[in-house]
């Protein structure tokens, strides 16, 4: 059973459309081997998903790095196995951007300003930019926090990457941050009025992780099936429907080493 977080609480059917084709192809691959693929498990949030992992109600998840680290921390029952290559990207960076004529040229210039981010469970448009600012010695708090001071970087949430860019253009924030792929995908009429002033180090685009207590034979067969989904046109179409997945690749020793480093930087224990 694949567990996911409902991106829009009032539209659970959307997650069925996103992951249904991939699960159908996986079901076809695994049925002859005696492995049943259950129905998609749609959860409310990361807390709900971590509890279901801990109870053994979910066998695998597909998430970006920060939610994966949070789920590892909370469930104590999750092991990253495959890297998600999405829209051809195996790794990505977060970029910080502002209006072309803004007096912002480095992270320190954000002190006392408003940063537009996406949603708290996003790696590239929330957790990574926040961690990058904190590593630079800046205090990052919600704009709604009554304890914020004039020297803090205050963030607001725009819910979508395109909204971030529009909010910055219209003065609802001084800068924004999301991944380089989303920057490249911005309409030219918007991107031409903005500029990037900082980039983070790269990290893997996404992870497919299994419940640690899953039977080894089932995990091995599932991994083999997932790794081969892009072998034919139907499989590639099913992956593409799953938010633009191109293929899955094995997690390497270098990937695991990098994840241990990111766990310290992103501090999942403080995740929302």
N, C-alpha and C positions, 0 to 999 in steps of 0.2 A: 504494500500500500504506500502510495506517494502522499506525503502530507504537504500542504501549501497554506499560506496565509491569504485570506481574502483581501485583495488589494482595495476593493470597494465593498464595504459591508452590505450595501443594499443590492449588490449584483453578484451573488455567489455563482450564478450560471456562467458568468464570464470566465471563471477559472476552469470550468468544465470544457469550454470551447478552446481555451489555451492549451490545456494538458490532455484533453480527451484523445486527440489523434495519436499523440506519442504513446499513451498508455495502451491504445488499441494495437499499435504495431508491436509494442513490447509483449502484449498478451499473446499475439500470434507467434512470436518467436519462442516464448517460454512454455506455452501449453504442451507442445510435444515432449517436453522434458519433465512434465509433471509439476510445474511451478505455476500456481495460479496468481494472476495479477488482480488485486481487488479494486474496488471503486476508489476514486479520488477522495482523500480526507481533507476537507476544507475547514480550516481553523480560524478563530477570531483574530489572534495575534500571536506573537512569539511565545508568550507565556503559555497559551493554550497548546501550541504545537510542541513546546518542550515537555509539557506534562504528558501529552500523548506518546511522545517518544519514550519517556521514562516508564510509562505503563505498557509499552510494547504494542501500541495501537497503530504505529506508523513504522514502516521499514526504511524509507529513504526520503530525502528532501533535496531540493534544488534551490540554492540561494547564493547571494553574493557573500563576500568574506565576512563582513560584520555580523549579519544575522546568523551565519554559520557559527561564528565564535560565541555569540550569545547563546545559541542552542546547545553548543558543547558545554558551556559553563553551567547552564541551568538544568540540562537533562542528565549530564554525566554519562551519556549513552549515545554518542555520535562520533563517527569516524569519516573524515573526508577521503573519498576514493578516486573520484574523477574530476578533472578540470572541465568546466563548461566553456567551450569556444562559442562566442555569441557574435553573430554578424561578422565572422572572420577574425574577431579579436580574441586572443588567448589571455592577454593582459591589457590593462588600461591605466591611465592616470586621471586624477582630478585636476581640473584647471580652474583658476580663479580669474574672473573677468569683471570689467567695469566699463563705463562709457569711455569713449575715446578721449574726451577732453577732461576727464575726472582727474583730480590731483592725487591719484592713488597709483603707486608704482611698486610697492613692496608690501609684504604682510603687515609690517608695523604701522603702515598708513591706515589700517582698518581700525586702529584703536579709537573707540568712541563712535564708531560708525555702525550702520545696519547691514548685515549680510543676509542675502536671500538664499535659503536652502530648500530642499524638496520635502522629504518626510523623514522622521527619526530612524526608520528601519533601512534607509538607503545607505549603502557603503560609500559610493562616489559622490553623492550629493548631500551627505550629512555627516556620517561618522568620520570619514577620512578628512574632509576640510576642517572639521572641528578639532580633530587630533593634531592636524598640521599647525593650526593657529596656537593651540596649547603648547606644542613643542617650541613655538617661537616666543613663548612667554606671555601670550595674551590670554585674558580671561574671556570665555565665551559663554553667554547666558541667553536664555529666551528673552525676547523683547517684552514679554508679559511678566517677567520676574520682577517683583517690586524691590528686590534687593540689588538690582543692577545699578552700576554707577556710570558716570559719564566717561570713564576710561575703558569700560568693557566693550567687547564686540557683541552686539545684540543681534540675534538671528530671528528671522521670520520665516514661515513655511508657506511655499507657493504651491505645493502638492504635485507639480509637474515641471519638467525641465524647461519647456518652452515658456511657461509662466514666469520662471525665474528671470529669463532674459528680458521678457516684456516688462516685468516689475522694475528691473534695473534701468531700463530705457526710460520708463515713465517716472522715475524718482521715488519709487516705493522702497528702494533699498540702494545702498551705495555700491554694492558688488554682489556677485553670485558665484556659485561653484557647482560644477558637475563634471562628468567624465568627458574625455576628449572626443569620444564618438558622438556624444550629444552636441558638443560644440560644432563639430564638422557638419552635423545634420541640421543646424539652425538655418532658416531661410536667409539667403544672402542679404536681403533688405534689412534684416535685424542684425546679423553678424557684422555687417560692414560698419555699424555704428558702435560696436563694442571692440574691446581688445583684451587679450590675455596678459596678466601681469605676474602670474606664478603658476608653476606646475609641481605636483607631488611626485614622489618616486612611484614606479609602477607596481601593481599587484594583480593577481590572477582575476580574470573577469567574473568567474563564478565557480561554484563547487557543487558536486553531487556527492552527498554523504549518506552512509548507511548506519542504521542502528547497530551498535557494537555487538549486541547479543543475537543478531540475526544468524541463522544456521549458515556455516561456512559454504556449504554446497550451494545453497540458494543464492548467497551473495556472489559467488564465483560465476554462476550461470547468468545472473542478472547483469553483472559487469560485462560479461562477454556479449550479451544481447545489446546492451546500451552502446558499447563501443562499435558495434556493427550496424547501428540503425541508419547511418548515412551511406550504407553500401548501395542502396537503390533509390529510385526517384520517389517512391511512396514514403520511404523512411525519411528522406531529406525534407519532404513537404511536411511531414508530421513534426519533425524537429523545428522547422521554421515557424510553424504555428505556435510553438512553445516559446513565445517572446523572442524569436529570432535565433534560436540555437542552431549552430552550424554543425557541430559534432561534439562528442565527448572524447577526452584523452586521459590516459592514466596520470594520477598525481605522482610527480617525481620526488626524489629525495630533496632536491633543491626547493621544490614547491613547499614541502613540509617544513623545511628550515625557514623559509620565508614566512610561512604562516605563524610559526612560533614567534618570530620577530614582530609581526603585525599584531599578534595577540597582546603584546606588551604595549604597543603604541595605541591601539584602539580601545584597550581596556574594556572588554565585553562585560565585566561585572558591573560597569556603570551604565550599561545599555538600558534603554527604556522598554 
